[in-house]
């Protein structure tokens, strides 16, 4: 399992996987859409979202690269 180590609110270290990162991104987006983020929190929220997006993109690229390299020898339509 992939794990993301990063600082949140520069006080606590959190550990997450892809699903948790996506959930946090969705929460940030919902807060922004509902205007629940004040001007003072906006910079922090946007920076955190950018950090999460970058991590998720890297994770997806890594999985895609590994998947592309798999050579299972199974033909399309063949049962496993």
C-alpha positions in Angstrom: 0.0 0.0 0.0 1.3 3.5 -0.9 1.5 5.9 2.0 1.6 9.7 1.9 3.6 11.4 4.6 3.1 15.1 4.8 2.5 18.0 7.2 -1.0 19.2 7.7 -1.4 22.5 9.4 2.3 22.2 10.0 1.6 20.6 13.4 0.9 16.9 12.8 2.3 14.3 10.5 -0.4 12.2 8.7 -0.2 9.0 6.8 -2.6 8.2 4.1 -3.4 6.0 1.1 -4.9 7.0 -2.3 -8.5 6.7 -1.1 -7.8 8.9 1.9 -6.1 11.5 -0.3 -9.1 11.6 -2.6 -11.5 11.9 0.3 -9.5 14.8 1.7 -9.5 16.5 -1.8 -13.3 16.0 -2.0 -13.7 17.6 1.4 -11.6 20.6 0.5 -13.5 21.1 -2.7 -16.8 20.8 -0.9 -15.7 23.4 1.7 -14.6 25.7 -1.1 -17.9 25.3 -3.0 -19.9 26.0 0.2 -17.7 29.0 1.0 -16.7 27.4 4.3 -13.1 28.4 3.9 -12.3 31.9 5.1 -9.8 34.1 3.4 -7.1 33.3 6.0 -7.5 29.5 5.4 -7.7 29.7 1.6 -4.0 29.7 0.9 -3.5 26.7 3.2 -6.4 24.8 1.7 -5.3 25.4 -1.9 -1.7 24.4 -1.0 -2.9 21.2 0.6 -5.1 20.4 -2.4 -2.1 21.0 -4.8 0.0 18.7 -2.6 -2.7 15.9 -2.7 -3.2 16.3 -6.4 0.5 16.0 -7.1 0.7 12.9 -4.9 -2.3 11.2 -6.5 -1.0 11.9 -10.0 2.3 10.4 -9.1 0.6 7.3 -7.7 -1.6 6.9 -10.7 1.4 7.2 -13.1 3.3 4.6 -11.0 0.4 2.1 -11.1 -0.1 2.7 -14.9 3.6 2.1 -15.5 3.6 -1.1 -13.5 0.4 -2.3 -15.2 1.8 -1.6 -18.6 4.9 -3.6 -17.8 3.0 -6.7 -16.7 3.3 -9.5 -19.1 0.9 -12.2 -17.9 0.7 -14.1 -21.1 -3.1 -14.1 -21.0 -4.9 -13.5 -24.2 -7.9 -11.2 -24.3 -11.0 -13.2 -23.4 -9.0 -16.0 -21.8 -10.3 -17.1 -18.4 -8.0 -16.8 -15.5 
